[in-house]
Amino acid sequence: MEPDIIVLDEPTTGQDRGHLNKFLAQMKMLNEAGKTIILISHGMGVVAEYASRTIVIKGGILMDAGTREVFLRPDILEEASIEPHLLARACNDVRKGGRDVPVLLTVGELERYVG
């Protein structure tokens, strides 16, 4: 059987970093081969790094959907009881201070941004 869509519910819970990296590399490879991966997770670090689209659901109700900008909506994340990703929180804090910064969600993106 070769499914086109793979649904994973909290697959990273309880994984050590080594197994997590191997698992995520496999999921990325499957996605690049044309498979759709639906990852259900409260781990915003993993979602931020690997998801091309993000959907926020609370109690079966769609609260927000989109690309990386979903992470810049702390009101939505808070209402859904989701802890914002650390870099997204930092970007939001910088924006509150009046500076325009892009959506930075990985260490690599932060390194490229600060040069």
C-alpha positions as CSV (number, residue, x, y, z in Angstrom):
1,M,0.0,0.0,0.0
2,E,1.3,3.4,-1.0
3,P,-0.9,6.1,0.6
4,D,-0.8,9.7,-0.8
5,I,-1.7,11.2,2.6
6,I,-0.1,10.2,5.9
7,V,-1.7,11.5,9.2
8,L,0.4,11.5,12.3
9,D,-1.0,12.4,15.7
10,E,1.6,13.7,18.2
11,P,4.4,11.5,16.7
12,T,7.2,13.4,18.3
13,T,6.0,13.1,21.9
14,G,8.5,11.3,24.0
15,Q,11.2,11.1,21.3
16,D,14.8,11.8,22.1
17,R,16.5,14.3,19.8
18,G,18.3,11.6,17.8
19,H,15.2,9.6,17.0
20,L,13.2,12.8,16.4
21,N,15.7,14.0,13.8
22,K,15.7,10.6,12.0
23,F,11.9,10.6,12.0
24,L,11.6,14.1,10.7
25,A,14.1,13.5,8.0
26,Q,12.0,10.5,6.8
27,M,8.9,12.6,6.8
28,K,10.6,15.4,4.9
29,M,11.8,12.8,2.3
30,L,8.3,11.4,1.9
31,N,6.9,14.9,1.5
32,E,9.5,15.8,-1.1
33,A,8.5,12.5,-2.9
34,G,5.0,13.9,-3.2
35,K,3.3,12.6,-0.1
36,T,1.0,14.8,1.9
37,I,2.0,14.7,5.6
38,I,-0.6,15.9,8.2
39,L,1.2,16.4,11.5
40,I,-1.0,16.9,14.6
41,S,1.2,18.4,17.3
42,H,1.5,20.8,20.2
43,G,5.2,21.1,19.6
44,M,5.5,24.4,17.9
45,G,9.2,24.1,17.3
46,V,8.7,21.0,15.0
47,V,5.7,22.6,13.3
48,A,7.6,25.9,12.7
49,E,10.6,24.1,11.2
50,Y,8.8,21.5,9.0
51,A,5.2,22.6,8.2
52,S,4.5,24.5,5.0
53,R,1.0,25.2,6.2
54,T,-0.4,25.5,9.7
55,I,-4.0,25.1,11.0
56,V,-5.0,26.0,14.5
57,I,-8.0,24.1,15.9
58,K,-9.7,24.4,19.3
59,G,-12.5,22.1,20.3
60,G,-13.1,21.1,16.6
61,I,-13.4,24.7,15.5
62,L,-11.0,26.2,12.9
63,M,-9.4,29.3,14.5
64,D,-6.8,30.2,11.9
65,A,-5.0,28.7,8.9
66,G,-2.2,29.8,6.7
67,T,1.5,29.8,6.3
68,R,4.2,30.8,8.9
69,E,2.3,34.0,9.7
70,V,0.0,31.9,12.0
71,F,2.9,31.9,14.5
72,L,2.7,35.7,14.6
73,R,-0.9,35.6,16.0
74,P,-0.3,35.2,19.7
75,D,-4.0,36.0,20.4
76,I,-5.1,32.9,18.4
77,L,-2.4,30.7,19.8
78,E,-3.2,31.7,23.3
79,E,-7.0,31.2,22.8
80,A,-6.2,27.7,21.5
81,S,-3.9,27.0,24.6
82,I,-0.8,26.7,22.4
83,E,2.5,28.0,23.7
84,P,4.0,30.2,20.9
85,H,7.3,29.2,19.5
86,L,10.2,31.0,21.2
87,L,11.5,32.8,18.0
88,A,7.9,33.8,17.1
89,R,7.5,35.3,20.5
90,A,10.7,37.2,20.1
91,C,9.6,38.5,16.6
92,N,6.3,39.6,18.1
93,D,8.1,41.4,20.9
94,V,10.4,43.2,18.5
95,R,7.3,44.2,16.3
96,K,5.6,45.6,19.4
97,G,8.7,47.9,19.7
98,G,8.0,49.3,16.3
99,R,10.5,47.3,14.2
100,D,9.5,45.3,11.1
101,V,11.1,41.9,11.2
102,P,10.3,38.9,9.0
103,V,8.9,35.7,10.3
104,L,11.9,33.9,11.8
105,L,11.2,30.4,13.2
106,T,14.4,28.5,13.0
107,V,17.9,29.2,14.2
108,G,19.1,29.0,10.6
109,E,16.7,31.8,9.6
110,L,17.8,33.9,12.5
111,E,21.5,33.4,11.6
112,R,20.8,34.5,8.0
113,Y,18.8,37.5,9.1
114,V,21.4,38.9,11.5
115,G,24.1,38.1,9.0
